[in-house]
Amino acid sequence: MAEARIEETHSSLHAYVARTPELARRQAREAERAYRNGDAGPLAGVPVSIKDAFDVQGQVTTYGSLAHPRQVARADSGAVRRLRTSGAVFVGKTNVPEFCQSATTDNLLGPDTANPWDPAATSGGSSGGAAASVAAGTCTLALGSDGGGSIRIPAAFCGLVGLKPTYGRINGAGGLRAFSPFISAGPLARSVQDAARLFEVLGEGAAPAAAPARSVIAWCSHPEGRPVGRVLLENVRRATESLRALGHRLEPVDLRLDGWEQIFGPLVLAEEGERRGSLLEGEHPLTRYERRSLEAARRLAPATVSSARSAMAAYRERIDTYFDDFDVLVTPATATPAFPIGCRPGSIAGRRVDRLWGAFPFAVPFNVSGHPSIVLPVGFVDAMPVAIQLIGRRGADFELLQLAAELEAALDLDLYNPESGTAPMSPM
């Protein structure tokens, strides 16, 4: 079924860079045997896609680049190994922007990855192929990674649940060294329950059985004063009222998230330049954004990088102080719904914004701070899904998942997508 659905949607979505039907059939047979023997793993037989920034033994990892050597992986990445042990069925490797250096999924390997809710719109990035693969019904779960919103932005755009775990909680986030101070492997799924099941496998720990407590929640509609689309914000506000109706206490707060750009940009560029700067020599085929990143890395002053490293600890401490008074922080997941492919907005709600981050400025601060963050759909704008973001204390990933599950049940959204032919809340 997954194989047929991938074939059906490939020409319109381009979610996959490689399909692995023979591997999937072999793993499915192994899962059947495990069920018969009574020793099936927690994800036995579940179709899972793998972001093409992770190694899968016997498969090529492209990182979305023509310039990356085509080498067959000799071993699984750590996160992939845990999925394999759990009995998951690998249906293919999903598309990414070149070296995951963009929040939309475009590269020189082929067409941009499109959004199953509207193939003229972006799926986001860098786990855009992962998000499209789940939203289109080609698999139940996707393994993604989030070094700068790369799980949460595509999940928000495609009507999914996406979790960026606490930094350091999960080992084995693929080979993206440029994002190493910020990145984590994590799940994309149609429901919080599904996301939690994948997270348990990745983190090698079970969820606590305790019922969720009443939380004190800080709600910020415009972090850093950044503009947010009016109708999107109305959807998010309604979701916050659902949290209040569930018995949680909400307080409006002006979140001071500023300063992340001066940390994130220099550290990512420095690592990317060190690892791939040689690609500027010769005639290597590179996307415009990757070439510009490498050129910017060459101009980067060592003092700027040193200052960014020094500032990161203070930034994390500043965000930590919010959790002295609050259990959870809440923001919009993005400032806009998914936009047309190749058309990042230059203005939002009548205000000019930076085209690089203006549509999705609320994700990276929590990569820099290291706190767990989850997005889940709360409604629609012009038939495109929009989402809320919940942020928890470092290490409180399961508590965050429990709160998200409460909210998901209260909202009870009908996320059936006629284009995908699947109901995103369907069970495994």
ABEGO torsion letter per residue (X at the ends): XAAAAAAAAAAAAGABABBBAAAAAAAAAAAAAAAAAGABBAABGBBBBBBAABBBBGBBBAGGBAABBBBBBABBBAAAAAAAAAGBBBAEBBBBBBGGABABBBBAAEBBBBBAABAABBAEOAAAAAAAAAAAGABABBBBBBAAGAAAAAAAAAGBBBBBBBBGABBGAEABAAAAAABBBBBBBABAAAAAAAAAAAAGBBBBABBBBBBBBBBBABBGGBBBBAAAAAAAAAAAAAAAAAGBBBBBBBBBABGAAAAAAAAAAAAAAAAAAAAABEABBBBAAAAAAAAAAAABBAAAAAAAAAAAAAAAAAAAAAAAABABBBBBABABBBBBBGBBBABBGGBBBBAAAAABAAAAAAAAAGBBBBBBBAEBBGGBBBBBBBBBBBGAAAAAAAAAAAAAAAAGBBABBAAAGBBAABBX
